[in-house]
Amino acid sequence: MNHPLLAKVYDTVLAPTEWWGVRDQRRRLMDGLGGRLIELAAGTGLNVPFYPSAAAEIHAVEPDRHMLVRLRSKAEARRPAAPVYVYQGDAQHLPFADGVFDAAVMTFALCTIPDPVRALDEAHRVVRPGGVLRFLEHVRSPSDRTARWQDRISPMWSRVSGGCRLNQPTDVILNGTRWDVDTMWRSGGGSVVAGQAFRL
Ligand SMILES: C[S@@+](CC[C@H](N)C(=O)[O-])C[C@H]1O[C@@H](n2cnc3c(N)ncnc32)[C@H](O)[C@@H]1O
């Protein structure tokens, strides 16, 4: 669960994709969110700069203690905007009561969380009825050729990326949960999805 080297290089390795558009996707994902917000699998905190100032509170959950160090330092540097509470925790078993959040956010999280359905159920439990889930995830490519390539490199990729399943059909998983998927935009040739789902 703890990946010191990955945590150390994570922001640097992702920097090119962040500058080529992922940063903008992260920013857009937070648009219009307010109230009590929870981010699951917050990693090194690449979403922290885009946490909405209108939020009352932001709770960020991440299990890897090396990622947490970086997440905490970004959250502290962000003051004096809405308070950010950082927890070491597992998105599959959240230590929160039912319906206490207005919104949940996950970015490139469901590919790595061992049981993504369980994590989506937990997010559903802690978000109030009428609340929202915003997601940004890479998925199994709709192109057979690219999907075959994903299948080939996924085992090796998983070893260097802390367990990320490159070929996981996260879009299909999202559509199969209790969340009511409202919008799902595709980019990256269909291999990245972003959107929102409501908790009915
Ligand atoms: C690819 S990183 C994404 C980090 C961040 N959300 C981002 O957008 O850069 C996946 C993250 O999922 C975290 N993770 C793995 N298992 C988890 C679990 N059971 N609960 C919550 N987070 C988990 C990892 O520690 C890692 O930080």
The ligand as an SDF file (V2000), in Angstrom:
LIG
                    3D

 27 29  0  0  0  0  0  0  0  0999 V2000
   -3.2730    6.9230   -9.9220 C   0  0  0  0  0  0  0  0  0  0  0  0
   -3.2820    7.5280   -8.2740 S   0  0  0  0  0  0  0  0  0  0  0  0
   -4.3950    8.9340   -8.4390 C   0  0  0  0  0  0  0  0  0  0  0  0
   -4.1200    9.9830   -7.4130 C   0  0  0  0  0  0  0  0  0  0  0  0
   -4.9400   11.2620   -7.5840 C   0  0  0  0  0  0  0  0  0  0  0  0
   -6.3490   11.0240   -7.4090 N   0  0  0  0  0  0  0  0  0  0  0  0
   -4.6890   11.9480   -8.9080 C   0  0  0  0  0  0  0  0  0  0  0  0
   -5.6400   12.2620   -9.6190 O   0  0  0  0  0  0  0  0  0  0  0  0
   -3.5090   12.2100   -9.1970 O   0  0  0  0  0  0  0  0  0  0  0  0
   -4.2920    6.3460   -7.4430 C   0  0  0  0  0  0  0  0  0  0  0  0
   -4.3690    6.6050   -5.9590 C   0  0  0  0  0  0  0  0  0  0  0  0
   -5.2770    5.6470   -5.3790 O   0  0  0  0  0  0  0  0  0  0  0  0
   -4.8140    5.3860   -4.0740 C   0  0  0  0  0  0  0  0  0  0  0  0
   -5.4670    4.1780   -3.5400 N   0  0  0  0  0  0  0  0  0  0  0  0
   -5.1230    2.8810   -3.7190 C   0  0  0  0  0  0  0  0  0  0  0  0
   -5.9370    2.0760   -3.0210 N   0  0  0  0  0  0  0  0  0  0  0  0
   -6.8260    2.8830   -2.3850 C   0  0  0  0  0  0  0  0  0  0  0  0
   -7.9080    2.6570   -1.4960 C   0  0  0  0  0  0  0  0  0  0  0  0
   -8.2590    1.4010   -1.1100 N   0  0  0  0  0  0  0  0  0  0  0  0
   -8.5940    3.7150   -1.0160 N   0  0  0  0  0  0  0  0  0  0  0  0
   -8.2660    4.9730   -1.3920 C   0  0  0  0  0  0  0  0  0  0  0  0
   -7.2470    5.2470   -2.2270 N   0  0  0  0  0  0  0  0  0  0  0  0
   -6.5310    4.2190   -2.7190 C   0  0  0  0  0  0  0  0  0  0  0  0
   -3.3160    5.2510   -4.2780 C   0  0  0  0  0  0  0  0  0  0  0  0
   -2.5990    5.3160   -3.0710 O   0  0  0  0  0  0  0  0  0  0  0  0
   -3.0540    6.4300   -5.2200 C   0  0  0  0  0  0  0  0  0  0  0  0
   -2.7690    7.5970   -4.4970 O   0  0  0  0  0  0  0  0  0  0  0  0
  1  2  1  0
  2  3  1  0
  2 10  1  0
  3  4  1  0
  4  5  1  0
  5  6  1  0
  5  7  1  0
  7  8  2  0
  7  9  1  0
 10 11  1  0
 11 12  1  0
 11 26  1  0
 12 13  1  0
 13 14  1  0
 13 24  1  0
 14 15  1  0
 14 23  1  0
 15 16  2  0
 16 17  1  0
 17 18  1  0
 17 23  2  0
 18 19  1  0
 18 20  2  0
 20 21  1  0
 21 22  2  0
 22 23  1  0
 24 25  1  0
 24 26  1  0
 26 27  1  0
M  CHG  2   2   1   9  -1
M  END
$$$$
